[in-house]
């Protein structure tokens, strides 16, 4: 069997969908299993032993109609027996539509279900205590008789990458015998970022309970100004434990550095999914407009903690809609004093 999975765009989505390859490999060990992704997301699935070939949806293909038509033609010539469209947007719809695949599997949508031989309706509640992101992806494998099992995405670092990161941290005066925490200090946007003053109080709380802890920040160079604002809001004793200039210059470097951390703490996003895939514990703050069940399952609670405003007060679907329009007013209700007891309980696991 020759099979293609399509998952474009976000890094967290590409990483999460990669677990489908392990499930497929167990059921069909001699199959050709290929992955179509945006080129910038490749670092999180590099070296995955269950993926045979990567096909990159590049900016040129995305922005040039002639390049896209050529891309469609080349894919059609590969003659996949099965296409699984996890992405479900126009570009992946067209790729699926113009393929010669006998099985075309994707999520049910009124405007595009005719494309698929097997349109699958998403779950709205998990059945196996996993996240909906995992359970709904496993649903896409049901037409291929792949039994449900909770698979966890994994990131595969080389020994060289791990050793280079270790040496870099030591060179930056990081003591790997002391607790080391990576902080997702900002979300993918300010609308997905815990208020700066509140984040500073959480950082102060970390150092209060773990005075010898060392703190790294996960951020892009263009975010440095906002990161420094949060740093300045911290107590001096906290600032002394923050290594603000120690960060990965590439995504693979970030992954290798995070591998040496005890936990990742902070705003929900791709970094949290990456930490989980590295078997690093996480403490995640979800944006008020998100459904926590989409990306966090109760089955994870032994190693991971996630907080959402709904854990502390009534927060209806209407509130979630309003929170997307005005996130700050809802974030401000999620005061640090509510989160800190759970954070303290999480931190006691690390010496």
Secondary structure, 3 states (H helix, E strand, C coil): CEEEEECCCCHHHHHHHCHHHHHHHHHCCCCEEEEEEEHHHHHHCCCCCCCCEEEEECHHHHHCHHHHHHHHHHHHHCCCCEEEECCCCHHHHHHHHCCCCCEEEEECCCCCHHHCCEEECCCCCCCCCCCHHHHHHHHCCHHHCCCCCCCCCCCCCCHHHHHHHHHHHHHCCCCCCCCEEEEECCCCCHHHCCCHHHHHHHHHHHHHHCCCCEEEECCCHHHHHHHHHHHHHCCHHHHCCEECCCCCCCHHHHHHHHHCCCEEEEECCHHHHHHHHCCCEEEEECCCCCCHHHHCCHHHCCCEEEECHHHCCCCCHHHHHHHHHCHHHHHCCCCHHHHHHHHHHHHCCCC
